[in-house]
Amino acid sequence: MLDNADFDLNGLRAFVAVVEHEGFRGAAQALGMPRSTVSRKVMDLEGALGVQLLRRTTRTMALTDAGETLHQQAVTLLTGLGDAVRQVRDTQATPRGTLKVTAPQTFAEEYLGPVLEAFLREQPEVKVVLNLTDRWVDLVAEGYDLALRAGVLPDSSLKARLLGANPLHVWASPAWLRGNGRLKSPEEVKAHLVLASANDAKGWAFQVKGRKVVVPIRPRAVVNSFVVLRQLTEAGLGLSRLPLELCRVAEEQGRVVRVLDAFALPPVPLHAVYPASAQLSPRLRVFLDYLEQHLPLRRP
């Protein structure tokens, strides 16, 4: 291993620049220093290593075997060092610039608005472009910085942060239960009309004796808005399956009642995902932290 006293990192940068610019003249221009300084730094590096890195003639220059090995490793080292320096600087930088975000419409309409409003007030130099869609967006191809995704994530190259979990429950109005009877088992859902979301096409899943059971449903309406589904449920038009936080106030006021809680599946996880190749900029980092702290979810 090299003694730090004998090793100059700037010499390594000079050596890489000479290779990449195919000579000392181009390297000197790129580094903004005299050609003689670049030459001296490379010679000092060779002296510290005890090997020749470059074969020089009056007209040509080529890497030796040792030079080839060092160049490959040096590029990786300097790139990683540069990334580390940028990340450290970014942690001290003021969040600014544009964040392009996508989120499921039904979730975002109810939960994301108040959180986004407060975030924008706290971070006046950050602009958020928010696209609400239930479509699976290709973040890299479509240029998004972040997506909110519910459910179990498939394997991918994206980085993910678990923000929390969203408990789903079956709801009914007191009037509906008086007219149609209380439910004691998931199978009884078949006898009720249902107010379904677009994701309920295959039926409702329950946990029965430790295993997942999907019960077919009879949708009276299919709506891609949790808010509208809650309103229809309160009006006594059928059963619905909605997030707990969305119905908490209505439940406290007696407008809706939870049913079949003993058979509920574990809460649905909500992740923030972003491209693995992206630097975690100050604006993205602070937005992720804000979502994690303020979204009304059950924390892991």
N, C-alpha and C positions, 0 to 999 in steps of 0.2 A: 504494500500500500504506500502511496506517496505521502511524504511528510508535508503537512500543510504549509510549512515555512518555505518549502521548495516549489510549491505548486501555485501558479497564478491562473485563476479562472478566466481572466481576460485573455491569457494566452490560448486557452482552449477556444474561446470565442473567435479569436483571430485566426486560428487554424481552420475552424469550420468555415469561416468567411472566405478564406483563401480557396478552399476546396469548392465551395458553392459558386464563387465568382470566377473560378478557373484562373486564378493568378493574384499576385500581390497588389497590382494596380486597382483591379475591381474591388478587392477586399478593402483597400484603403479608402476608396470613395464611399463604399457602403458603411464603413465604420466611422468615417469622418476623422481620420487620423493620417499622419504622414506614412508613406509607403515604408520608409525605413523603420518606423515604430512597429508596424505589422510584422515586418521581416524579423526584427529583433525578438518580438514576443514569441513567434513560432520557433526561433532558434533556442530561446530560453526554455520553451516547453520540451523541445527535443533533448536539451541538456538535462532537464529535471527527470525525464523518463529514461534517459540513457539509450534511446533508439532514434533512428532516422525515420521521419514520418513522410517526407517528400523527397523525390528525386528531381533535382533541378538542373536544367541546362540553360543556355542563353535563350532558347526559344520554346522549350517545353517544360512541363511540370507534371509529375505523376505520383500517385500515392504508392508508398511501399505497402507490404502486407500488414505491418504494424500500423501504418497510417490508416489503412482501410478499416481495420478493426476499431481503432480509436474513433474514427469519424462516425461510424455507425452508432457507437455507444454515446458519443458526445452529443449528437443530434437529439437523442432521446433524453439525455440528462438536461440539456439546455432548454428543450421544449417543456419538460416537466417543471424546471425551475421557473421559467417564465410564467407558466400557468399558476404556480404557487404564489408568485409575487403579485399577479393580477388579482387572485382571489383575496389575498391579504389586503390589497388596496381597496378592493370592492367592499370589504366589510366596513371600511371607514368612510365610504362614499355616500353621498346623499342619494336616496332612491329617486330616480327620474327616468323619463322615457315612456314608451308605450308597451303595455302588456296585452297580448292577444289571447283571450280566454274563451273556452267553450264549456258548456254545462248542460245537463238535461233540463229541458224546458219545465217539466212539472215540478222538479225540485227547486230550480232557481227562482221561479216566479214567487214561491212562498218564502223561501229562506234567504236567498242571496241578496235581494234588494236592500234590506236594512243594513246588512253587513257591508255591502259595497258602498253604500252612502257614507257610512262612518269611516271606512277606509279612505275614500277620496277626500274627505274633510281633513284627515290626519296627514295625508300624503299629497299635497297640492301639485307636486311636480310629476306625478305619475298619471298617465292617461290609460284607461282600461277600455279595450274594445271587446265587448262580450257578445258572443253568438250563442243563443239558446237553441239547441237542437238535440233530439234523441238519436240522431245518426251517429255512428261510430266514426269520429273524425280522425284522419291521418295527420297527426300533429306536424311531423317533419315535412311531408309533401305540401301541406296547406299553410305552413308557416305559423303555427300556433305555439305559444309559450307554455300553455297549461291547459289541462282538461280536468274536470271533475267527473268521476265515474263511479257509479254504484254497482255493488255486487262483487263477485270474485273476479279478479283480473286474470286474463289469459297471459301465458308466457309472452314476453316481448322484450325489446331492448330499451323500453322506457323506464325511467326512474319513477318511483311511487312513494308517496307519503300517506299513511293512514290518518285521516282527519277525525274519524269517529265512526259510529254506527247509527243506523236509522231504524229503530224498531217499527215493524209493521203490525197492525192489529185489524181485526174485523170489527166493523162498527155498524150500529143500527140505531134508529131513533126509538124512543120509548113507544111511540104510536105504532111503529112497524112491528115491534115485538108483541104488543098487545093484540094486534090483528092477525099475526102469523105464528105466534108461539116462540118461546125461547129455545135456543139451540143448545143441545147437550153433547153433540159429537159433530165432527167435520162432515160426515155423510149427510147430515140434515141440511147442509148448504144446498144440496141438489133440489130441495123443495122450495127454495126461496129465489126470488128475483134478485139479480145482482147489478150493481152499478160498477162497471169494470173500467180499468185503465187499459191503455193500448198494450201493456206488457202482460195482461192477464189472459191472453187468448188460449193458452193451454190448460187453464184452470188455476185453482188456488192450492198452494202447497201448505201442508200442516205436518206437525211432528206427532206421530201416533206410536206409542210404545217403542220409542227410540229410533223409529225410521221415518223417512220422508214419504208422505202420501199426497198425491195430487188428486184433488176432487174436481170433477167437471162442474162448470157453472153455467147458468142461464142468464146472460147479460140482457138487462132491460135497456141499458145505454152503455156505450163505450166512449169515454172522454179522456183526452190527453191533458187534463188539468186536475190536479189534486184538489184545488180550491173549489172548482165546480162540483166535483164528486162529493166533497164534504157538504156543500149546500144542498145537493140532491138528497143526500143521506138525512140531513136534518129535516128536510121536507117530508120524510117518510116514504120515499119511493123505492127503497130496497136496501140490501146490504152493500157495504163497500169495504175495501181493505186499504188503509191509509196510514201514513206515519203518525206516531204518537204525538209529536210536538205540534203537528198541524191541527190535531183535534183536542188538545189539552184543555183549552179554554171552553170549547163547546161541551166537553165532558164535565168540567167543573160546574157549568151552568145547567147541566141536565138535558142538553139538546141531543146528545148522542150517548150511547152506551157501548162499552167494549164487550164482545162476546167471544167465546172459544179461546180465551187467553191461555188455558191449560195446554193447548195444542199449538201455540205459536212457535214458528221457527226462530232460530237465533237472529238478532238484528242484522240488517243488511249493511255491510261495510261501505264507507264512502272514502275514496282515495283521490288525491290530487296527483296527476301524472304529468311528466314533462320529459322532453328528449334527453337521453343520457349524454349526448354530445354537447348539450348546452351548458355554458357557464352559469352558475347560480348567481345571477346578477343581484345587486341590492334590491331592485324593485320586485324581482321574483321572490327573493328570500323573505322580504318583509310582507309580501302578499300571502305567501304560504303560512307564515307564522300567524298572521291576522286571521286567516280562515280557521286555522287549528284552534285558536283561542276563542273565537266568537260565533262560529256556526253552532246552532242549537242541536248538538248531536250527543249521543252517549259516548264518553271518552273511553279509549282502550285502557 
